[in-house]
Amino acid sequence: MTISCDVAVLGGGTGGYVAAIRAAQLGKSVVIIEQDKLGGTCLHRGCIPSKSLLRSAEVYADIAGSEEYGIEISGVKLAFGKVQRRKEAVVEQLHQGVQYLMRKNKIQVLKGKGRVIGPSIFSPRSGAVAVELEDGEMETVVSVNLIIATGSRPRFIPGLEPDGQYILSSEEALRMEELPASMLIVGGGVIGVEWASMLADFGVRVTVVEAAEQLLPREDIEVARELQRLLKKRGVTVMTGVTVNAGTCQVTGEGVSVEVTKGGKTEVLTAGKLLVSVGREANIHNIGLENTDIRFDKGVIEVNASMQTNEPHIYAIGDCIGGLQLAHAASHEGIMAVNHLAGERLHPYHTHLVPRCVYTRPEVASVGYTEKEAKELGRDVATGKFPFSAIGKALVYGSKDGFVKVVADKTSGDILGVQMIGPHVTDLIGEAALAQLLDATPWEIGEAIHAHPTLSEIVGEAMLAVDGKAIGI
């Protein structure tokens, strides 16, 4: 059977279903093809479930430290099974919401495995999608435009392949029924440090090993050092500049051991479980791309500024094109692709202006260039920095660690980047992102009146600090 439509979307993750909704808003007939559940990795195996666990860990840590607020509690116990059930309830509610949006926007959903096919009796050009449905039946979707949004999966290290019991990917860790006494985390990027923070709050002994010389290698060095300091303060062992000798990994009935090397010295690390968090790789295999002329580079699909592949009627968005591999980036790219195919006006898309958030305790957020990146680009840099310890609401809230750092161009006055570490900075980064989008200067943001007492005051103060005009220090 053949289904014809204006836009077909291969992949129902965040980028895919947002693209489908935008296309429907513009009056297009839309078919979305998803082999698993709508919402993809972000909703079911990534962003949402991990943040649910992080929230439970944060509440548990707050209760453990409640005496600081004058509240004495006894008999507190972690019921991890209930933590997991709450996580599943949050995911299911959002999953139902996505399904509702498909019905509301009259988007046809095909649950099955899709493969792009070349020119055939169905279409004179490549881009039709053959779909194997759950019941074994076949459908062919022929569209004017195809959007590939197949996402990514965890990257593995040879010798450290997950077994689902002792060696885990982040997706498998989300399904743990019980917490281990100890966890060794290989990789100190976003996923690694979020798990380190969460597990430490749950009372697990955590060791993080990272090949780079700092945690969060993409982030500002001062932010990375502060996060490392605070994780260590909470009992997390952090080792940077370390090589993991994967071939030495051994699994016993009691846990995992592996050799690591730093500065020519080798030692054996042991833990109840090992979490591999060394990034993600694009899902571009076994989806029929060999039947097209689509080009690849370094394991991702090549696209232009409008998200078009070199076959102009086929677009690609999200993790399968590399880049930031963030849900909100994929959503924006999906909207851009649809706007382009529909002839709508496009605004320039600069990936360095996409906010980056890390949901550790305390949180990390950034947008734009770091001080190092700005200098490498040849910019004459001025910086401003303001600590949370000088913000009244932070002291009231009980979280005074961290700071906000602003990087600006001395000549033009432009804001080049903003880096934050501290309480609720993943919410505060929106103001900095808007400031850069509107090409604001630090002075203009500093002149904006920030309500007192709020955490947002720190943004204004850090902006004023660029010119040495901060009030609170």
C-alpha positions in Angstrom: 0.0 0.0 0.0 1.2 3.5 -0.8 0.7 6.6 1.4 1.2 10.0 -0.2 1.9 13.2 1.8 3.6 16.5 1.6 6.2 15.8 4.4 7.4 12.5 5.7 9.5 12.5 8.9 11.7 9.4 9.6 12.1 9.4 13.4 9.7 10.5 16.1 12.1 12.0 18.6 12.1 15.6 19.8 13.4 17.0 16.5 11.1 14.8 14.4 7.8 15.4 16.1 8.4 19.1 16.4 9.2 19.2 12.7 6.0 17.3 12.0 3.9 19.7 14.1 5.4 22.8 12.4 4.7 21.2 9.0 1.1 20.6 10.0 0.8 24.2 11.2 1.7 25.3 7.7 -1.0 23.2 6.2 1.1 20.3 5.0 -0.1 16.7 5.1 2.4 14.8 7.4 3.4 11.2 8.1 5.8 10.5 10.9 7.5 7.1 11.0 8.8 5.8 14.4 9.9 2.2 15.2 9.7 2.7 19.0 7.8 5.3 21.0 7.2 8.9 20.0 9.5 11.2 21.9 12.6 9.2 21.1 15.7 9.1 23.3 15.1 12.4 25.0 11.8 11.5 26.4 12.3 7.8 27.1 16.0 7.1 27.5 17.7 10.5 28.1 16.7 14.0 29.1 13.4 13.5 30.9 14.0 10.3 32.9 17.5 11.4 33.9 16.3 14.8 35.1 13.5 13.0 37.1 16.2 10.9 38.9 18.3 14.0 39.4 15.3 15.8 41.0 14.7 12.9 43.4 18.4 12.9 44.3 18.3 16.6 44.9 15.3 16.3 47.2 17.0 13.5 49.1 20.2 15.6 49.5 18.1 18.6 50.7 16.4 16.4 53.3 19.7 15.1 54.5 20.9 18.7 55.0 17.7 20.0 56.4 19.2 20.8 59.8 21.0 23.7 58.1 17.5 25.2 57.7 16.5 24.5 61.3 14.5 21.4 60.4 15.3 18.2 62.2 14.2 14.9 60.5 14.8 11.3 61.5 14.2 8.0 59.9 14.7 9.2 56.3 15.0 6.3 53.9 15.6 6.1 50.1 13.0 4.0 48.3 14.7 3.7 44.9 11.8 1.6 43.5 9.5 4.6 44.1 12.0 6.9 42.6 11.9 4.8 39.4 8.1 4.7 39.4 7.9 8.4 39.7 10.3 8.7 36.7 8.2 6.4 34.6 5.0 8.3 35.5 6.6 11.6 34.4 7.8 10.0 31.1 4.3 8.4 30.4 2.5 11.7 31.0 4.7 13.5 28.5 4.4 10.5 26.1 0.7 10.8 26.2 1.1 14.6 25.6 3.1 14.0 22.4 0.5 11.5 21.2 -2.2 14.0 21.8 -0.3 16.6 19.8 -0.1 14.2 16.8 -3.9 13.8 16.9 -4.6 17.5 17.4 -2.4 18.3 14.4 -3.9 15.4 12.3 -0.4 13.9 11.8 -0.5 10.2 10.7 1.8 8.1 12.8 3.2 4.8 11.4 4.9 2.6 14.0 7.5 0.5 12.2 11.0 0.4 10.9 11.5 2.7 8.0 14.1 2.5 5.2 14.7 5.1 2.5 14.4 3.6 -1.0 15.8 4.8 -4.3 13.9 5.5 -7.5 11.2 2.9 -8.0 7.7 2.4 -9.3 6.5 4.5 -6.3 8.6 7.6 -7.1 11.1 8.6 -9.9 13.5 9.9 -7.3 14.9 8.6 -4.0 13.3 9.6 -0.7 10.3 7.3 -0.5 10.3 5.3 2.7 9.4 1.6 3.0 8.0 0.9 6.4 7.8 -2.5 8.0 4.9 -2.3 10.4 4.7 -4.2 13.7 2.4 -6.9 12.2 4.9 -7.6 9.4 2.9 -5.7 6.8 4.6 -3.2 4.5 3.7 0.4 3.7 5.4 2.8 1.3 5.4 6.5 2.2 5.9 8.8 -0.8 6.3 12.4 0.1 7.3 15.7 -1.6 9.9 16.2 1.1 11.5 13.8 3.6 13.1 14.9 6.9 15.5 12.4 8.4 15.5 12.6 12.2 16.9 9.3 13.3 18.8 10.5 16.4 21.8 8.8 18.0 22.8 6.0 20.4 25.5 5.7 23.1 29.0 5.3 21.8 31.0 2.4 23.2 34.7 1.6 23.8 36.0 -1.7 22.5 36.5 -3.9 25.6 33.9 -2.0 27.6 30.8 -3.1 25.8 27.8 -2.9 28.1 26.5 -6.2 29.4 23.4 -4.7 31.1 24.5 -5.8 34.6 27.9 -4.7 35.5 28.9 -2.5 32.5 26.2 0.0 31.6 25.4 2.6 29.1 23.4 5.6 30.3 20.2 4.1 28.9 20.7 0.9 30.8 21.6 2.8 34.0 18.2 4.5 33.9 16.6 1.0 34.3 18.6 0.0 37.4 16.3 -1.6 40.0 18.8 -1.1 42.8 21.7 1.3 43.3 25.2 -0.2 43.6 27.4 0.6 46.5 29.9 2.1 44.1 30.1 3.3 40.5 33.0 3.9 38.2 32.1 6.4 35.4 34.2 6.5 32.3 33.8 9.9 30.7 33.5 13.3 32.4 31.3 15.0 29.9 27.7 16.1 30.4 26.2 12.6 30.9 29.1 11.5 33.1 29.0 14.4 35.5 25.2 14.4 35.8 25.3 10.7 36.8 28.2 11.4 39.2 26.2 14.2 40.9 23.0 12.1 41.1 24.6 9.0 42.4 26.6 10.9 45.0 23.4 12.5 46.3 21.9 9.0 46.5 24.8 7.8 48.7 26.8 5.9 46.0 30.6 6.0 46.1 31.5 7.5 42.7 34.8 7.7 40.7 34.9 9.7 37.4 37.7 9.2 35.0 38.1 11.6 32.0 40.7 11.6 29.3 40.8 15.4 28.9 42.5 17.6 31.4 39.2 18.9 32.7 35.6 17.8 33.3 33.2 19.1 30.7 35.9 19.6 28.1 33.7 22.0 26.0 33.1 24.4 28.9 35.1 27.2 30.4 38.0 26.0 32.4 37.0 28.1 35.5 33.6 26.5 35.5 35.0 23.0 35.1 37.4 23.5 38.0 34.6 24.8 40.2 32.4 21.8 39.4 35.3 19.4 40.1 36.0 21.1 43.4 32.3 20.9 44.4 32.0 17.2 43.3 35.1 16.3 45.3 33.7 18.2 48.3 30.7 15.9 48.1 32.9 12.8 48.1 33.3 12.1 44.3 36.7 11.0 43.2 37.6 12.8 40.0 40.6 11.8 37.8 41.4 13.8 34.7 44.0 13.3 32.0 43.5 9.5 32.4 43.7 6.7 29.9 41.4 3.8 30.5 43.1 0.5 29.5 39.8 -1.1 28.3 41.4 -4.5 27.5 42.2 -5.0 31.2 38.5 -4.8 32.2 37.4 -7.7 34.3 33.9 -8.6 35.6 33.4 -10.8 38.6 30.4 -11.7 40.6 31.2 -8.7 42.9 31.8 -6.0 40.4 34.2 -4.5 37.8 37.9 -3.7 37.7 39.9 -1.9 35.1 43.4 -0.4 34.8 43.9 3.3 34.2 47.1 5.2 33.4 48.1 8.8 34.2 51.5 10.3 33.8 53.0 6.8 33.1 51.6 5.4 36.4 49.0 2.6 36.2 46.5 1.7 38.9 43.5 -0.6 39.1 40.1 0.9 39.8 37.2 -1.3 41.1 33.5 -0.6 41.6 30.2 -2.4 41.8 29.2 -1.2 38.4 30.9 0.7 35.5 29.1 3.4 33.5 30.4 4.2 30.0 29.6 7.8 29.0 31.9 8.7 26.1 29.4 10.4 23.8 26.9 9.3 21.2 27.0 8.3 17.6 24.5 9.0 14.8 21.9 6.5 13.8 22.6 6.5 10.1 23.1 2.8 9.4 20.4 0.4 8.2 18.0 3.1 7.3 18.6 2.9 3.5 20.8 5.9 3.0 22.9 3.9 0.6 20.0 4.1 -1.8 20.5 7.9 -2.1 23.2 10.3 -3.0 23.3 11.7 0.5 26.9 12.5 1.6 28.4 11.7 5.0 31.3 13.1 6.9 32.8 11.7 10.1 29.8 9.4 10.7 27.1 12.1 10.3 24.9 13.3 7.5 26.1 16.5 5.7 23.6 19.3 5.5 23.6 23.0 4.4 22.5 26.0 6.4 18.8 25.1 5.6 19.2 21.5 6.8 19.1 20.2 3.2 21.2 17.2 2.2 22.8 17.2 -1.3 19.4 15.8 -2.4 17.5 19.1 -2.0 14.1 17.4 -1.3 15.6 15.4 1.6 16.5 17.2 4.9 18.2 15.9 8.0 18.1 17.3 11.5 19.2 16.5 15.1 21.8 14.1 16.3 22.2 12.3 13.0 23.9 15.5 11.6 26.3 15.8 14.5 26.8 19.2 16.0 25.5 19.9 19.5 23.3 16.8 19.9 20.9 18.6 22.1 17.1 18.2 22.1 16.4 21.9 21.8 18.9 22.2 18.9 17.1 19.3 17.1 13.7 21.0 17.6 15.0 24.3 16.2 16.6 22.5 13.2 13.3 20.7 12.5 11.5 24.0 12.4 14.1 25.5 10.2 13.9 22.5 7.7 10.1 22.8 7.5 10.2 26.6 7.1 12.6 26.2 4.3 10.7 23.6 2.4 7.5 25.7 2.8 9.2 28.8 1.5 9.1 30.6 4.9 11.7 33.2 5.9 14.7 31.7 7.7 16.8 33.4 10.3 20.6 32.6 10.5 21.3 29.6 12.8 24.5 29.9 14.8 25.2 26.8 16.8 27.4 28.7 19.4 24.2 30.6 20.4 22.4 27.5 21.4 22.4 27.3 25.3 24.1 24.3 26.8 22.9 23.0 30.2 24.2 20.5 32.7 21.9 19.4 35.5 24.4 18.6 38.2 24.2 20.0 41.7 25.1 22.9 41.3 23.9 23.3 37.7 26.1 24.5 34.8 24.9 26.5 31.8 26.6 28.4 29.0 25.9 30.1 25.7 28.3 31.6 23.2 32.1 31.4 23.3 34.3 30.7 26.3 37.1 33.1 27.1 39.6 30.7 25.5 37.5 30.3 22.4 37.0 34.0 22.0 40.7 34.7 22.3 41.5 31.9 19.8 39.2 33.8 17.4 41.3 36.8 17.7 38.9 38.9 19.8 40.1 41.5 22.3 38.4 40.1 25.4 37.0 41.7 28.6 35.4 39.6 31.3 33.1 40.2 34.2 32.5 37.7 37.0 30.2 37.7 40.0 29.8 35.1 42.7 26.5 33.6 44.0 27.9 34.2 47.6 27.1 37.9 47.1 23.5 37.3 46.0 20.9 37.4 48.8 18.5 34.9 47.3 21.3 32.4 46.9 22.1 32.6 50.6 18.4 32.3 51.4 18.2 29.3 49.1 21.2 27.7 50.8 23.3 27.4 47.7 26.0 30.0 47.5 28.6 28.2 45.5 29.4 29.2 41.9 29.4 32.3 39.8 28.4 33.9 36.5 31.1 34.9 34.0 30.6 37.2 31.0 32.9 37.3 28.0 32.7 40.5 25.9 34.5 42.2 23.1 36.4 45.3 24.2 36.2 47.0 20.9 32.5 46.4 19.9 31.1 45.8 23.3 29.3 42.7 22.1 28.6 39.9 24.5 30.6 36.9 23.2 29.6 34.4 25.8 28.2 33.7 29.2 29.2 30.8 31.5 27.4 30.0 34.7 27.7 27.5 37.6 25.3 27.7 40.5 21.7 27.2 41.6 19.1 27.2 38.8 21.5 28.5 36.2 19.8 26.3 33.5 16.8 28.7 34.0 18.9 31.8 34.1 20.8 31.1 30.9 17.8 32.1 28.8 18.4 35.8 29.5 21.9 35.5 28.3 20.8 33.7 25.2 18.3 36.4 24.4 20.9 39.1 25.0 23.2 37.5 22.4 20.4 37.0 19.9 19.4 40.7 20.2 23.1 41.7 20.0 22.9 43.4 23.4 25.9 44.8 25.2 26.8 44.0 28.9 25.9 47.6 29.8 22.4 47.2 28.4 21.7 44.0 30.3 23.2 45.5 33.4 20.9 48.5 33.1 17.8 46.3 33.0 16.2 46.2 36.4 16.4 42.8 38.0 14.0 42.1 40.8 15.3 41.7 44.4 15.8 39.3 45.9 16.1 36.9 43.0 18.8 34.7 41.6 18.6 36.6 38.3 20.3 39.6 39.9 23.6 37.8 39.3 23.2 38.2 35.6 22.9 42.0 35.8 25.8 42.2 38.3 28.1 40.0 36.1 27.3 42.2 33.1 28.1 45.3 35.0 31.4 43.7 36.2 32.7 43.7 32.7 33.2 47.5 33.0 34.1 47.3 36.7 30.7 48.6 37.8 29.2 45.7 39.7 27.4 47.0 42.8 27.5 44.0 45.1 31.3 43.4 45.4 
